[in-house]
């Protein structure tokens, strides 16, 4: 049924690097189980990883000492969100130098998502992103990339 929420999860995780891989696995499993293409689930995993990594690097934990990660898949949209205890700076996309080891996270989020943003609550900040969930028609998987047919012309 259109508009029906197929997946909705909220998890509280330690404000620690190990949280990234744990959430990636669970998010991918949830999205794949709901029928989302593997390529889209992979993009969502990259986006959530970037959002969590930014929260760990730049923000304080929530008052509980954790970060809150949530996602929902409703119709053809996937919404991802990471909430933390806030920081002294506003999350924003920057242009990193080629030699820079970091600073590309929100550019990656912007590239892979339909949009992203920041909201502020009393106890912290939430950075969210929305992705388009393209799904196979009638349960059939259609490859994201179609093989290229090469015709060799011997007249050259």
N, C-alpha and C positions, 0 to 999 in steps of 0.2 A: 504494500500500500504506500503510495507516495506520501512523503512527509513523516512516515513512521520512523522512529529512532531505532536503528538496528543495533548500535553499540553506544554505550555511554559508560565511561569509567572515570573515577577520581581516586588517585593514590597519593598518599603522603610518604615522602621518601627522605632519607637522611640528606643533609646538606653536604654531600660527599660525591666525588667522581664516580664511584661504583653505581650510583643511581642512574647514570646515563644508559649503560648497556642493559640494565634490568628493564627499564621502561621501553627501550627500542624493541626488545623481544616481545614484551606483552602487547604493545601497540600493534606491531606487525601481525601477531597471531590473531588479535581481535579483528583487525581490518580484513585480513584474508578470510577468516571464518564468516565474515558478513558479505563476502563476495566481491570485494574490491580487487582490482588488478594488482598483481605483485609489484609492478612498477610504481603504482600510486602509493601502495603501502610502504615501499622503500623510500619514496620521496617524503612521506609523512614521518618516517623514522629519522631521516636526516634533519628535517625541520625541528622535530621535538628535541633531538640531540643538541642542535644549535641553541635552542631556547633554554634548555637545562644548563648547558655549559656556560651561557651568558649569566644565568642566575647564580651559578656557583662562583664564577669569577668576579662578578661585579656587585653582587647584592648580599645583604644579610639574609639569614634564614627567617622564616615566620617566627612568631613568638614561641611556638612549640619546638623550635630548633630544626624544623624540617622545611621542605619545599612541597608545594601542592602541584600535581600534574594531572590535567584532565583532558579527555578527548571525547568527542561524540561524532557519530556518523549518522546523518539524518538526510535521507534522500540522496542527492548527488553532492552533498557537502560534508567535508570533514573539518571539524573545528578542534584545534589544539590550543592548550593554554598552560602556562607555567606561572605560578604565583610564588613570590618570595617576600621577604621583609623590607624590600625597598633598598635604594642606594642613594648616594649623594648626587648621582647624575641620571639623566633621563636616557632610557634605551633609544638609540638612534643608529641608523645606517651610516657607516663611514666609508671612505675610500682609502683602502689600505695600500701602502707602497708595495711594489713587487717583492721587495726584500723582507717585508714584514712577516713575522711568524703568526700573527693573529689579525683580528679586525675585519674579518670577512663574514662572520656569522650571520648578521642581519641582511647582508647582501645576498647570501645563499637563501635565506628564508624568503626574501622578496622575490627572488628568481623562481623558486619552486612553488610558491603559494599564489593564490588569487589576491591576497591582501593580508596585512598584519597590522597590529596596533598595540597600544599600551593603555591600560586603565589603572586607576589608583583607588585603593580602598583604604579604610582606616588603618588596617594592620599591614599594608604592603602594596605591592605592585603586581599586576598580571600582564604578561606579554602573550598575545594570542596570534594565531594565524589560521587562515581558512584555505583549504585545498579543494579542488574539484575531484569528486570520486567517480571516475568513469568506470562503468561496470559492464561486464559482458552481457550481450543480449541473449535471452533464452538459455542462460547457463553455459554458453559456448565461449571459450577463450579466443579472442582475436589478438594476434601479436601486435605489440605496440609499434614494432618496426617490421615492415614488409620486406622480404628478400628482394634484392635488386636483380632484375633479369638482364644479363649481359649478352648482347648479340655481337658475335665476332664477324666483321666484314673483311674477307680476305682480299678485296680489291685495293686496299691501301698498301 
